[in-house]
């Protein structure tokens, strides 16, 4: 009588093992998708920060030129 139940037990164990494996695969896929999303988001933020930094550098360079011109003008007329 115990032999009649063994195939069902093995089938249930195999099914449980497959379900567990599928859950692990799903978790891994979700984790990878989330890491990819974060990576893309950080790349975008880096790009925006680089653009802002470029603008700041341009303004600083321009301000430096203006200051040099002002000091040269000030020295010339003193």
Secondary structure, DSSP 8 states (H G I E B T S, - for coil): -HHHHHHHHHHHHHHHHHHHHHHHHHHHHHHHHHHHHHHHHHHHHHHHHHHHHHHHHHHHHHHHHHHHHHHHHHHHT-
